[in-house]
Amino acid sequence: MSRNRIDVHQHIIPPFWADWLKAKGGDPSGWAAPAWSADAAIAMMDKEEIRAGMLSVTAPGVSVGQGPEIVDMAKRINDWNAGFVSQRPDRFGLFVTLPMPDVEATLLEVERAFDELGADGVTLFTNYGGRYLGDPIFLPVLEELDRRHAFVFVHPSKPDASMVNGVPSPVIDYPFDTTRTATSLLFAGVMHRLTNIKISLSHAGGMLPFVAHRIAELAPAANISEMTREELLQGIRGFYFDTALSSSRQAIDSLVAVANPERIMFGSDFPYAPLRTVSYFTQALDDNLKDQDSLLTKINSGNALKLFSRLSS
């Protein structure tokens, strides 16, 4: 089997963005921003046999800003990140930050990202002010990304709800918010109408694999959707998934039972997941799929290389 992994869920932390976020009151999810450096990222990758990492700025991105500063900060982040990736294109890829929920500015930044910066994909968050990605307001962005056959890395963000007993959102809320935005896209018909866009759900899709058949059975029964059970399951199989923090026996078995095996990819969540945690889940992936060499090779690198062919060389 190949462990020459492509990591589609790895984060970068531009120092000026970290300072800006701190000045805004910090990450509303309650998770402290870790230290990050290129050397630390490469050391982690070498240890875990990761050939390349696709870099994104995590939630809340620029959405905590107001008005024009959202657009300005997104551009500054993307210019800085693109410059960093250009120095090591063999080891890193670029998922750009978008000035959502400003749809008009986002469309302009999508154009700049792909036509000028050479982006490998874009980052969207599960919700913006409580509005999920299937909301009609975001349809122009999804349609443009579909026109460009773009890869869309969907990362969870804090839901529009208070934390449970002060537990930071990444611990328990993120998987549920991913499930909510995936369901919103599914019921909005996006997964059946926009077939060129490649929407990847973080953390094995959150709870989606576990509740997939529940959704597919109850939605038609309750007249929530005109799609049949089979059509809804087909839509769920249209998503891509990463394995970040989600390769325990229970999680990976659930994911493999529901997802298209050609659409599951390796993810580390470094540095928000510290090296100890990355190693734990990477070893779990290898252990739990040790008798499925072909599938493990696809997850580690094969599926990602079909999407990011420049990394093949």
ChimeraX commands (.cxc) that place a marker at each C-alpha (Angstrom):
marker #1 position 0.00,0.00,0.00 radius 0.5
marker #1 position 1.04,3.63,-0.50 radius 0.5
marker #1 position 1.40,5.95,2.48 radius 0.5
marker #1 position 2.55,8.84,0.30 radius 0.5
marker #1 position -0.33,10.83,1.66 radius 0.5
marker #1 position -2.03,13.95,0.30 radius 0.5
marker #1 position -3.50,15.91,3.21 radius 0.5
marker #1 position -6.59,17.84,2.10 radius 0.5
marker #1 position -7.35,19.18,5.58 radius 0.5
marker #1 position -4.36,21.14,6.84 radius 0.5
marker #1 position -4.39,24.71,8.07 radius 0.5
marker #1 position -2.16,27.74,7.74 radius 0.5
marker #1 position -2.17,30.65,10.18 radius 0.5
marker #1 position -0.93,33.95,8.71 radius 0.5
marker #1 position 0.40,35.92,11.69 radius 0.5
marker #1 position -1.41,39.14,10.76 radius 0.5
marker #1 position -4.70,37.23,10.55 radius 0.5
marker #1 position -4.12,35.69,13.99 radius 0.5
marker #1 position -3.52,39.18,15.40 radius 0.5
marker #1 position -6.63,40.54,13.65 radius 0.5
marker #1 position -8.76,37.68,14.94 radius 0.5
marker #1 position -7.49,38.22,18.48 radius 0.5
marker #1 position -8.37,41.90,18.24 radius 0.5
marker #1 position -11.90,40.86,17.21 radius 0.5
marker #1 position -12.29,38.86,20.40 radius 0.5
marker #1 position -10.83,35.57,19.22 radius 0.5
marker #1 position -12.38,32.54,17.62 radius 0.5
marker #1 position -16.07,32.48,18.63 radius 0.5
marker #1 position -15.92,28.67,18.65 radius 0.5
marker #1 position -13.91,28.88,21.87 radius 0.5
marker #1 position -10.85,27.12,20.44 radius 0.5
marker #1 position -7.49,28.81,20.98 radius 0.5
marker #1 position -5.34,29.39,17.91 radius 0.5
marker #1 position -2.21,27.19,18.06 radius 0.5
marker #1 position 1.28,28.15,17.02 radius 0.5
marker #1 position 2.11,27.48,13.38 radius 0.5
marker #1 position 5.28,27.55,11.31 radius 0.5
marker #1 position 6.35,26.14,7.97 radius 0.5
marker #1 position 9.06,24.10,9.67 radius 0.5
marker #1 position 6.58,22.55,12.10 radius 0.5
marker #1 position 4.18,21.73,9.27 radius 0.5
marker #1 position 6.88,20.05,7.20 radius 0.5
marker #1 position 8.20,18.14,10.22 radius 0.5
marker #1 position 4.70,16.81,10.90 radius 0.5
marker #1 position 4.26,15.86,7.26 radius 0.5
marker #1 position 7.56,14.04,7.12 radius 0.5
marker #1 position 6.73,12.09,10.27 radius 0.5
marker #1 position 3.29,11.07,9.02 radius 0.5
marker #1 position 4.45,10.30,5.47 radius 0.5
marker #1 position 2.48,13.18,3.95 radius 0.5
marker #1 position 3.77,14.23,0.55 radius 0.5
marker #1 position 1.70,17.43,0.31 radius 0.5
marker #1 position -0.76,19.43,2.39 radius 0.5
marker #1 position -3.57,21.56,1.02 radius 0.5
marker #1 position -3.62,24.67,3.18 radius 0.5
marker #1 position -6.67,26.61,4.33 radius 0.5
marker #1 position -7.47,29.26,6.90 radius 0.5
marker #1 position -9.94,27.77,9.34 radius 0.5
marker #1 position -13.18,29.20,10.70 radius 0.5
marker #1 position -14.13,31.93,11.34 radius 0.5
marker #1 position -11.91,33.15,8.51 radius 0.5
marker #1 position -12.85,36.77,7.84 radius 0.5
marker #1 position -16.53,36.48,8.74 radius 0.5
marker #1 position -16.04,38.19,12.11 radius 0.5
marker #1 position -15.23,41.44,10.28 radius 0.5
marker #1 position -17.52,44.12,8.95 radius 0.5
marker #1 position -18.02,45.59,5.47 radius 0.5
marker #1 position -14.95,46.31,3.35 radius 0.5
marker #1 position -12.49,44.93,5.92 radius 0.5
marker #1 position -13.79,41.42,5.14 radius 0.5
marker #1 position -12.83,41.84,1.49 radius 0.5
marker #1 position -9.48,43.45,2.29 radius 0.5
marker #1 position -8.52,40.78,4.82 radius 0.5
marker #1 position -9.49,37.92,2.49 radius 0.5
marker #1 position -7.31,39.38,-0.28 radius 0.5
marker #1 position -4.41,39.90,2.11 radius 0.5
marker #1 position -4.68,36.32,3.39 radius 0.5
marker #1 position -4.84,34.89,-0.11 radius 0.5
marker #1 position -1.87,36.91,-1.37 radius 0.5
marker #1 position 0.23,35.88,1.63 radius 0.5
marker #1 position -0.77,32.22,1.43 radius 0.5
marker #1 position -0.24,32.09,-2.34 radius 0.5
marker #1 position 3.24,33.52,-1.87 radius 0.5
marker #1 position 4.03,30.90,0.74 radius 0.5
marker #1 position 2.75,28.01,-1.41 radius 0.5
marker #1 position 4.68,29.28,-4.43 radius 0.5
marker #1 position 7.92,28.71,-2.51 radius 0.5
marker #1 position 7.11,25.01,-1.93 radius 0.5
marker #1 position 4.55,23.95,-4.55 radius 0.5
marker #1 position 5.76,20.37,-4.19 radius 0.5
marker #1 position 4.70,20.24,-0.53 radius 0.5
marker #1 position 1.73,22.59,-0.32 radius 0.5
marker #1 position -1.49,23.55,-2.08 radius 0.5
marker #1 position -3.80,26.53,-1.70 radius 0.5
marker #1 position -7.47,26.69,-0.74 radius 0.5
marker #1 position -8.34,30.38,-0.79 radius 0.5
marker #1 position -10.32,32.32,1.79 radius 0.5
marker #1 position -13.50,33.96,0.49 radius 0.5
marker #1 position -15.16,37.16,1.81 radius 0.5
marker #1 position -18.43,35.41,2.55 radius 0.5
marker #1 position -21.24,36.19,3.15 radius 0.5
marker #1 position -20.61,39.07,0.70 radius 0.5
marker #1 position -21.67,37.23,-2.46 radius 0.5
marker #1 position -20.64,39.92,-4.95 radius 0.5
marker #1 position -17.16,40.29,-3.43 radius 0.5
marker #1 position -16.84,36.51,-3.20 radius 0.5
marker #1 position -17.50,36.10,-6.92 radius 0.5
marker #1 position -14.74,38.60,-7.67 radius 0.5
marker #1 position -12.30,36.84,-5.33 radius 0.5
marker #1 position -13.13,33.46,-6.90 radius 0.5
marker #1 position -12.15,34.91,-10.27 radius 0.5
marker #1 position -8.90,36.33,-8.87 radius 0.5
marker #1 position -8.12,33.12,-6.99 radius 0.5
marker #1 position -8.26,30.86,-10.02 radius 0.5
marker #1 position -7.19,33.25,-12.78 radius 0.5
marker #1 position -4.36,35.03,-10.96 radius 0.5
marker #1 position -3.32,33.14,-7.81 radius 0.5
marker #1 position -3.44,29.60,-9.19 radius 0.5
marker #1 position -5.64,28.32,-6.37 radius 0.5
marker #1 position -6.24,24.59,-5.99 radius 0.5
marker #1 position -9.66,25.18,-4.45 radius 0.5
marker #1 position -11.70,27.40,-2.15 radius 0.5
marker #1 position -12.77,27.25,1.47 radius 0.5
marker #1 position -16.37,27.69,2.56 radius 0.5
marker #1 position -17.72,27.43,6.09 radius 0.5
marker #1 position -20.80,25.48,7.10 radius 0.5
marker #1 position -22.80,28.56,8.05 radius 0.5
marker #1 position -22.62,32.32,7.88 radius 0.5
marker #1 position -24.69,33.98,10.58 radius 0.5
marker #1 position -26.91,30.92,10.80 radius 0.5
marker #1 position -27.41,30.65,7.04 radius 0.5
marker #1 position -26.30,27.30,5.65 radius 0.5
marker #1 position -24.77,26.69,2.23 radius 0.5
marker #1 position -28.01,25.51,0.66 radius 0.5
marker #1 position -29.56,28.94,1.29 radius 0.5
marker #1 position -30.61,30.52,-2.04 radius 0.5
marker #1 position -28.50,33.59,-1.26 radius 0.5
marker #1 position -25.35,31.54,-1.84 radius 0.5
marker #1 position -26.50,29.91,-5.09 radius 0.5
marker #1 position -24.61,32.35,-7.38 radius 0.5
marker #1 position -21.35,31.39,-5.65 radius 0.5
marker #1 position -22.06,27.68,-5.97 radius 0.5
marker #1 position -23.04,28.08,-9.63 radius 0.5
marker #1 position -19.80,29.90,-10.42 radius 0.5
marker #1 position -17.77,27.26,-8.61 radius 0.5
marker #1 position -19.66,24.60,-10.54 radius 0.5
marker #1 position -18.86,26.38,-13.81 radius 0.5
marker #1 position -15.19,26.25,-12.88 radius 0.5
marker #1 position -15.35,22.58,-11.78 radius 0.5
marker #1 position -13.89,23.85,-8.51 radius 0.5
marker #1 position -12.90,21.92,-5.40 radius 0.5
marker #1 position -14.71,23.30,-2.34 radius 0.5
marker #1 position -13.32,22.52,1.10 radius 0.5
marker #1 position -16.21,22.88,3.57 radius 0.5
marker #1 position -15.04,23.47,7.11 radius 0.5
marker #1 position -17.37,23.64,10.10 radius 0.5
marker #1 position -17.94,26.84,12.00 radius 0.5
marker #1 position -19.69,27.72,15.22 radius 0.5
marker #1 position -23.45,27.23,14.91 radius 0.5
marker #1 position -25.82,30.04,15.83 radius 0.5
marker #1 position -26.25,28.59,19.31 radius 0.5
marker #1 position -24.60,28.77,22.70 radius 0.5
marker #1 position -21.95,26.26,23.67 radius 0.5
marker #1 position -22.94,23.30,25.84 radius 0.5
marker #1 position -21.45,23.74,29.32 radius 0.5
marker #1 position -18.75,25.94,27.80 radius 0.5
marker #1 position -17.36,23.09,25.67 radius 0.5
marker #1 position -15.70,24.61,22.56 radius 0.5
marker #1 position -17.62,24.04,19.34 radius 0.5
marker #1 position -14.89,21.93,17.65 radius 0.5
marker #1 position -15.34,19.23,20.29 radius 0.5
marker #1 position -19.04,18.50,19.73 radius 0.5
marker #1 position -20.81,21.12,17.60 radius 0.5
marker #1 position -18.68,20.98,14.45 radius 0.5
marker #1 position -19.77,17.51,13.32 radius 0.5
marker #1 position -23.42,18.51,13.70 radius 0.5
marker #1 position -22.96,21.78,11.81 radius 0.5
marker #1 position -21.32,19.91,8.94 radius 0.5
marker #1 position -24.35,17.60,8.85 radius 0.5
marker #1 position -26.71,20.59,8.81 radius 0.5
marker #1 position -24.99,22.29,5.87 radius 0.5
marker #1 position -24.72,19.01,3.93 radius 0.5
marker #1 position -28.43,18.43,4.43 radius 0.5
marker #1 position -29.23,21.97,3.33 radius 0.5
marker #1 position -27.26,21.42,0.11 radius 0.5
marker #1 position -28.95,18.07,-0.42 radius 0.5
marker #1 position -32.52,19.35,0.06 radius 0.5
marker #1 position -31.79,22.44,-2.06 radius 0.5
marker #1 position -31.02,20.08,-4.95 radius 0.5
marker #1 position -27.43,21.28,-5.28 radius 0.5
marker #1 position -25.98,17.77,-5.30 radius 0.5
marker #1 position -28.16,16.79,-8.25 radius 0.5
marker #1 position -28.11,20.01,-10.28 radius 0.5
marker #1 position -24.53,21.20,-9.88 radius 0.5
marker #1 position -22.58,18.09,-10.77 radius 0.5
marker #1 position -19.25,19.69,-11.67 radius 0.5
marker #1 position -18.53,21.22,-8.27 radius 0.5
marker #1 position -16.55,19.01,-5.89 radius 0.5
marker #1 position -17.84,19.63,-2.37 radius 0.5
marker #1 position -15.69,18.05,0.34 radius 0.5
marker #1 position -17.02,17.70,3.88 radius 0.5
marker #1 position -14.58,17.86,6.79 radius 0.5
marker #1 position -14.27,15.20,9.47 radius 0.5
marker #1 position -15.94,12.39,7.51 radius 0.5
marker #1 position -19.02,14.52,6.99 radius 0.5
marker #1 position -19.71,14.91,10.69 radius 0.5
marker #1 position -22.80,12.86,11.56 radius 0.5
marker #1 position -23.90,12.51,7.94 radius 0.5
marker #1 position -22.79,8.88,7.36 radius 0.5
marker #1 position -24.48,7.80,10.60 radius 0.5
marker #1 position -27.82,9.47,9.76 radius 0.5
marker #1 position -27.75,9.05,5.95 radius 0.5
marker #1 position -30.41,6.36,5.79 radius 0.5
marker #1 position -32.48,8.12,8.45 radius 0.5
marker #1 position -32.53,11.25,6.26 radius 0.5
marker #1 position -33.19,9.29,3.08 radius 0.5
marker #1 position -36.15,7.43,4.61 radius 0.5
marker #1 position -37.79,10.15,6.68 radius 0.5
marker #1 position -37.54,13.04,4.21 radius 0.5
marker #1 position -39.84,11.49,1.56 radius 0.5
marker #1 position -42.12,10.03,4.25 radius 0.5
marker #1 position -42.62,13.46,5.80 radius 0.5
marker #1 position -42.95,15.20,2.40 radius 0.5
marker #1 position -39.83,17.25,3.13 radius 0.5
marker #1 position -38.31,16.30,-0.20 radius 0.5
marker #1 position -39.69,15.14,-3.53 radius 0.5
marker #1 position -36.55,13.04,-4.02 radius 0.5
marker #1 position -36.77,9.32,-3.39 radius 0.5
marker #1 position -34.73,7.44,-0.82 radius 0.5
marker #1 position -32.38,6.27,-3.55 radius 0.5
marker #1 position -31.97,9.77,-4.99 radius 0.5
marker #1 position -31.16,11.20,-1.56 radius 0.5
marker #1 position -28.56,8.51,-0.91 radius 0.5
marker #1 position -27.11,9.17,-4.35 radius 0.5
marker #1 position -26.83,12.86,-3.46 radius 0.5
marker #1 position -25.01,12.01,-0.24 radius 0.5
marker #1 position -22.59,9.83,-2.20 radius 0.5
marker #1 position -21.89,12.86,-4.37 radius 0.5
marker #1 position -19.98,14.55,-1.55 radius 0.5
marker #1 position -16.26,14.15,-0.98 radius 0.5
marker #1 position -15.07,13.48,2.58 radius 0.5
marker #1 position -11.83,13.79,4.53 radius 0.5
marker #1 position -10.71,11.63,7.44 radius 0.5
marker #1 position -9.45,14.37,9.79 radius 0.5
marker #1 position -10.11,13.32,13.40 radius 0.5
marker #1 position -12.42,10.63,12.01 radius 0.5
marker #1 position -10.56,7.38,11.45 radius 0.5
marker #1 position -11.59,5.50,14.57 radius 0.5
marker #1 position -13.10,2.11,13.85 radius 0.5
marker #1 position -16.64,3.39,14.41 radius 0.5
marker #1 position -16.22,6.50,12.27 radius 0.5
marker #1 position -14.33,4.97,9.35 radius 0.5
marker #1 position -16.67,1.97,9.12 radius 0.5
marker #1 position -19.68,4.29,8.98 radius 0.5
marker #1 position -18.05,6.48,6.35 radius 0.5
marker #1 position -16.97,3.60,4.13 radius 0.5
marker #1 position -20.46,2.08,4.35 radius 0.5
marker #1 position -22.07,5.23,2.92 radius 0.5
marker #1 position -19.53,7.20,0.86 radius 0.5
marker #1 position -18.24,6.64,-2.63 radius 0.5
marker #1 position -14.80,5.04,-2.00 radius 0.5
marker #1 position -13.39,7.22,-4.79 radius 0.5
marker #1 position -14.30,10.33,-2.77 radius 0.5
marker #1 position -12.66,9.74,0.61 radius 0.5
marker #1 position -9.35,11.52,1.26 radius 0.5
marker #1 position -6.81,11.80,4.03 radius 0.5
marker #1 position -6.92,14.76,6.41 radius 0.5
marker #1 position -4.86,15.73,9.45 radius 0.5
marker #1 position -6.36,19.01,10.78 radius 0.5
marker #1 position -2.85,20.19,11.77 radius 0.5
marker #1 position -2.04,22.40,13.67 radius 0.5
marker #1 position -5.46,22.70,15.35 radius 0.5
marker #1 position -5.04,18.99,15.93 radius 0.5
marker #1 position -1.62,18.77,17.61 radius 0.5
marker #1 position 0.99,16.30,16.41 radius 0.5
marker #1 position 0.01,13.76,19.08 radius 0.5
marker #1 position -3.60,13.77,17.85 radius 0.5
marker #1 position -2.62,13.67,14.17 radius 0.5
marker #1 position -0.43,10.63,14.86 radius 0.5
marker #1 position -3.22,8.89,16.78 radius 0.5
marker #1 position -5.77,9.20,13.99 radius 0.5
marker #1 position -3.27,8.50,11.21 radius 0.5
marker #1 position -2.25,5.26,12.90 radius 0.5
marker #1 position -5.92,4.43,13.44 radius 0.5
marker #1 position -6.56,4.84,9.72 radius 0.5
marker #1 position -3.71,2.48,8.83 radius 0.5
marker #1 position -4.74,-0.04,11.47 radius 0.5
marker #1 position -8.46,-0.05,10.70 radius 0.5
marker #1 position -7.96,-0.43,6.95 radius 0.5
marker #1 position -4.89,-2.68,7.06 radius 0.5
marker #1 position -6.81,-5.46,5.32 radius 0.5
marker #1 position -8.09,-3.14,2.60 radius 0.5
marker #1 position -4.90,-2.06,0.84 radius 0.5
marker #1 position -6.60,-0.76,-2.29 radius 0.5
marker #1 position -9.02,1.46,-0.34 radius 0.5
marker #1 position -6.27,2.73,1.97 radius 0.5
marker #1 position -4.12,3.72,-1.02 radius 0.5
marker #1 position -7.05,5.60,-2.53 radius 0.5
marker #1 position -7.69,7.46,0.72 radius 0.5
marker #1 position -4.04,8.24,1.37 radius 0.5
marker #1 position -3.28,9.67,-2.05 radius 0.5
marker #1 position -5.01,8.14,-5.06 radius 0.5
marker #1 position -8.29,9.98,-4.82 radius 0.5
marker #1 position -6.67,13.35,-4.13 radius 0.5
marker #1 position -4.21,12.99,-7.00 radius 0.5
marker #1 position -7.13,12.68,-9.40 radius 0.5
marker #1 position -8.27,16.12,-8.23 radius 0.5
marker #1 position -4.89,17.81,-7.82 radius 0.5
marker #1 position -2.94,16.27,-10.69 radius 0.5
marker #1 position -0.12,18.83,-10.46 radius 0.5
marker #1 position 1.04,17.01,-7.32 radius 0.5
marker #1 position 1.64,13.83,-9.32 radius 0.5
marker #1 position 4.98,15.19,-10.46 radius 0.5
marker link #1:1,2 radius 0.2
marker link #1:2,3 radius 0.2
marker link #1:3,4 radius 0.2
marker link #1:4,5 radius 0.2
marker link #1:5,6 radius 0.2
marker link #1:6,7 radius 0.2
marker link #1:7,8 radius 0.2
marker link #1:8,9 radius 0.2
marker link #1:9,10 radius 0.2
marker link #1:10,11 radius 0.2
marker link #1:11,12 radius 0.2
marker link #1:12,13 radius 0.2
marker link #1:13,14 radius 0.2
marker link #1:14,15 radius 0.2
marker link #1:15,16 radius 0.2
marker link #1:16,17 radius 0.2
marker link #1:17,18 radius 0.2
marker link #1:18,19 radius 0.2
marker link #1:19,20 radius 0.2
marker link #1:20,21 radius 0.2
marker link #1:21,22 radius 0.2
marker link #1:22,23 radius 0.2
marker link #1:23,24 radius 0.2
marker link #1:24,25 radius 0.2
marker link #1:25,26 radius 0.2
marker link #1:26,27 radius 0.2
marker link #1:27,28 radius 0.2
marker link #1:28,29 radius 0.2
marker link #1:29,30 radius 0.2
marker link #1:30,31 radius 0.2
marker link #1:31,32 radius 0.2
marker link #1:32,33 radius 0.2
marker link #1:33,34 radius 0.2
marker link #1:34,35 radius 0.2
marker link #1:35,36 radius 0.2
marker link #1:36,37 radius 0.2
marker link #1:37,38 radius 0.2
marker link #1:38,39 radius 0.2
marker link #1:39,40 radius 0.2
marker link #1:40,41 radius 0.2
marker link #1:41,42 radius 0.2
marker link #1:42,43 radius 0.2
marker link #1:43,44 radius 0.2
marker link #1:44,45 radius 0.2
marker link #1:45,46 radius 0.2
marker link #1:46,47 radius 0.2
marker link #1:47,48 radius 0.2
marker link #1:48,49 radius 0.2
marker link #1:49,50 radius 0.2
marker link #1:50,51 radius 0.2
marker link #1:51,52 radius 0.2
marker link #1:52,53 radius 0.2
marker link #1:53,54 radius 0.2
marker link #1:54,55 radius 0.2
marker link #1:55,56 radius 0.2
marker link #1:56,57 radius 0.2
marker link #1:57,58 radius 0.2
marker link #1:58,59 radius 0.2
marker link #1:59,60 radius 0.2
marker link #1:60,61 radius 0.2
marker link #1:61,62 radius 0.2
marker link #1:62,63 radius 0.2
marker link #1:63,64 radius 0.2
marker link #1:64,65 radius 0.2
marker link #1:65,66 radius 0.2
marker link #1:66,67 radius 0.2
marker link #1:67,68 radius 0.2
marker link #1:68,69 radius 0.2
marker link #1:69,70 radius 0.2
marker link #1:70,71 radius 0.2
marker link #1:71,72 radius 0.2
marker link #1:72,73 radius 0.2
marker link #1:73,74 radius 0.2
marker link #1:74,75 radius 0.2
marker link #1:75,76 radius 0.2
marker link #1:76,77 radius 0.2
marker link #1:77,78 radius 0.2
marker link #1:78,79 radius 0.2
marker link #1:79,80 radius 0.2
marker link #1:80,81 radius 0.2
marker link #1:81,82 radius 0.2
marker link #1:82,83 radius 0.2
marker link #1:83,84 radius 0.2
marker link #1:84,85 radius 0.2
marker link #1:85,86 radius 0.2
marker link #1:86,87 radius 0.2
marker link #1:87,88 radius 0.2
marker link #1:88,89 radius 0.2
marker link #1:89,90 radius 0.2
marker link #1:90,91 radius 0.2
marker link #1:91,92 radius 0.2
marker link #1:92,93 radius 0.2
marker link #1:93,94 radius 0.2
marker link #1:94,95 radius 0.2
marker link #1:95,96 radius 0.2
marker link #1:96,97 radius 0.2
marker link #1:97,98 radius 0.2
marker link #1:98,99 radius 0.2
marker link #1:99,100 radius 0.2
marker link #1:100,101 radius 0.2
marker link #1:101,102 radius 0.2
marker link #1:102,103 radius 0.2
marker link #1:103,104 radius 0.2
marker link #1:104,105 radius 0.2
marker link #1:105,106 radius 0.2
marker link #1:106,107 radius 0.2
marker link #1:107,108 radius 0.2
marker link #1:108,109 radius 0.2
marker link #1:109,110 radius 0.2
marker link #1:110,111 radius 0.2
marker link #1:111,112 radius 0.2
marker link #1:112,113 radius 0.2
marker link #1:113,114 radius 0.2
marker link #1:114,115 radius 0.2
marker link #1:115,116 radius 0.2
marker link #1:116,117 radius 0.2
marker link #1:117,118 radius 0.2
marker link #1:118,119 radius 0.2
marker link #1:119,120 radius 0.2
marker link #1:120,121 radius 0.2
marker link #1:121,122 radius 0.2
marker link #1:122,123 radius 0.2
marker link #1:123,124 radius 0.2
marker link #1:124,125 radius 0.2
marker link #1:125,126 radius 0.2
marker link #1:126,127 radius 0.2
marker link #1:127,128 radius 0.2
marker link #1:128,129 radius 0.2
marker link #1:129,130 radius 0.2
marker link #1:130,131 radius 0.2
marker link #1:131,132 radius 0.2
marker link #1:132,133 radius 0.2
marker link #1:133,134 radius 0.2
marker link #1:134,135 radius 0.2
marker link #1:135,136 radius 0.2
marker link #1:136,137 radius 0.2
marker link #1:137,138 radius 0.2
marker link #1:138,139 radius 0.2
marker link #1:139,140 radius 0.2
marker link #1:140,141 radius 0.2
marker link #1:141,142 radius 0.2
marker link #1:142,143 radius 0.2
marker link #1:143,144 radius 0.2
marker link #1:144,145 radius 0.2
marker link #1:145,146 radius 0.2
marker link #1:146,147 radius 0.2
marker link #1:147,148 radius 0.2
marker link #1:148,149 radius 0.2
marker link #1:149,150 radius 0.2
marker link #1:150,151 radius 0.2
marker link #1:151,152 radius 0.2
marker link #1:152,153 radius 0.2
marker link #1:153,154 radius 0.2
marker link #1:154,155 radius 0.2
marker link #1:155,156 radius 0.2
marker link #1:156,157 radius 0.2
marker link #1:157,158 radius 0.2
marker link #1:158,159 radius 0.2
marker link #1:159,160 radius 0.2
marker link #1:160,161 radius 0.2
marker link #1:161,162 radius 0.2
marker link #1:162,163 radius 0.2
marker link #1:163,164 radius 0.2
marker link #1:164,165 radius 0.2
marker link #1:165,166 radius 0.2
marker link #1:166,167 radius 0.2
marker link #1:167,168 radius 0.2
marker link #1:168,169 radius 0.2
marker link #1:169,170 radius 0.2
marker link #1:170,171 radius 0.2
marker link #1:171,172 radius 0.2
marker link #1:172,173 radius 0.2
marker link #1:173,174 radius 0.2
marker link #1:174,175 radius 0.2
marker link #1:175,176 radius 0.2
marker link #1:176,177 radius 0.2
marker link #1:177,178 radius 0.2
marker link #1:178,179 radius 0.2
marker link #1:179,180 radius 0.2
marker link #1:180,181 radius 0.2
marker link #1:181,182 radius 0.2
marker link #1:182,183 radius 0.2
marker link #1:183,184 radius 0.2
marker link #1:184,185 radius 0.2
marker link #1:185,186 radius 0.2
marker link #1:186,187 radius 0.2
marker link #1:187,188 radius 0.2
marker link #1:188,189 radius 0.2
marker link #1:189,190 radius 0.2
marker link #1:190,191 radius 0.2
marker link #1:191,192 radius 0.2
marker link #1:192,193 radius 0.2
marker link #1:193,194 radius 0.2
marker link #1:194,195 radius 0.2
marker link #1:195,196 radius 0.2
marker link #1:196,197 radius 0.2
marker link #1:197,198 radius 0.2
marker link #1:198,199 radius 0.2
marker link #1:199,200 radius 0.2
marker link #1:200,201 radius 0.2
marker link #1:201,202 radius 0.2
marker link #1:202,203 radius 0.2
marker link #1:203,204 radius 0.2
marker link #1:204,205 radius 0.2
marker link #1:205,206 radius 0.2
marker link #1:206,207 radius 0.2
marker link #1:207,208 radius 0.2
marker link #1:208,209 radius 0.2
marker link #1:209,210 radius 0.2
marker link #1:210,211 radius 0.2
marker link #1:211,212 radius 0.2
marker link #1:212,213 radius 0.2
marker link #1:213,214 radius 0.2
marker link #1:214,215 radius 0.2
marker link #1:215,216 radius 0.2
marker link #1:216,217 radius 0.2
marker link #1:217,218 radius 0.2
marker link #1:218,219 radius 0.2
marker link #1:219,220 radius 0.2
marker link #1:220,221 radius 0.2
marker link #1:221,222 radius 0.2
marker link #1:222,223 radius 0.2
marker link #1:223,224 radius 0.2
marker link #1:224,225 radius 0.2
marker link #1:225,226 radius 0.2
marker link #1:226,227 radius 0.2
marker link #1:227,228 radius 0.2
marker link #1:228,229 radius 0.2
marker link #1:229,230 radius 0.2
marker link #1:230,231 radius 0.2
marker link #1:231,232 radius 0.2
marker link #1:232,233 radius 0.2
marker link #1:233,234 radius 0.2
marker link #1:234,235 radius 0.2
marker link #1:235,236 radius 0.2
marker link #1:236,237 radius 0.2
marker link #1:237,238 radius 0.2
marker link #1:238,239 radius 0.2
marker link #1:239,240 radius 0.2
marker link #1:240,241 radius 0.2
marker link #1:241,242 radius 0.2
marker link #1:242,243 radius 0.2
marker link #1:243,244 radius 0.2
marker link #1:244,245 radius 0.2
marker link #1:245,246 radius 0.2
marker link #1:246,247 radius 0.2
marker link #1:247,248 radius 0.2
marker link #1:248,249 radius 0.2
marker link #1:249,250 radius 0.2
marker link #1:250,251 radius 0.2
marker link #1:251,252 radius 0.2
marker link #1:252,253 radius 0.2
marker link #1:253,254 radius 0.2
marker link #1:254,255 radius 0.2
marker link #1:255,256 radius 0.2
marker link #1:256,257 radius 0.2
marker link #1:257,258 radius 0.2
marker link #1:258,259 radius 0.2
marker link #1:259,260 radius 0.2
marker link #1:260,261 radius 0.2
marker link #1:261,262 radius 0.2
marker link #1:262,263 radius 0.2
marker link #1:263,264 radius 0.2
marker link #1:264,265 radius 0.2
marker link #1:265,266 radius 0.2
marker link #1:266,267 radius 0.2
marker link #1:267,268 radius 0.2
marker link #1:268,269 radius 0.2
marker link #1:269,270 radius 0.2
marker link #1:270,271 radius 0.2
marker link #1:271,272 radius 0.2
marker link #1:272,273 radius 0.2
marker link #1:273,274 radius 0.2
marker link #1:274,275 radius 0.2
marker link #1:275,276 radius 0.2
marker link #1:276,277 radius 0.2
marker link #1:277,278 radius 0.2
marker link #1:278,279 radius 0.2
marker link #1:279,280 radius 0.2
marker link #1:280,281 radius 0.2
marker link #1:281,282 radius 0.2
marker link #1:282,283 radius 0.2
marker link #1:283,284 radius 0.2
marker link #1:284,285 radius 0.2
marker link #1:285,286 radius 0.2
marker link #1:286,287 radius 0.2
marker link #1:287,288 radius 0.2
marker link #1:288,289 radius 0.2
marker link #1:289,290 radius 0.2
marker link #1:290,291 radius 0.2
marker link #1:291,292 radius 0.2
marker link #1:292,293 radius 0.2
marker link #1:293,294 radius 0.2
marker link #1:294,295 radius 0.2
marker link #1:295,296 radius 0.2
marker link #1:296,297 radius 0.2
marker link #1:297,298 radius 0.2
marker link #1:298,299 radius 0.2
marker link #1:299,300 radius 0.2
marker link #1:300,301 radius 0.2
marker link #1:301,302 radius 0.2
marker link #1:302,303 radius 0.2
marker link #1:303,304 radius 0.2
marker link #1:304,305 radius 0.2
marker link #1:305,306 radius 0.2
marker link #1:306,307 radius 0.2
marker link #1:307,308 radius 0.2
marker link #1:308,309 radius 0.2
marker link #1:309,310 radius 0.2
marker link #1:310,311 radius 0.2
marker link #1:311,312 radius 0.2
marker link #1:312,313 radius 0.2
view
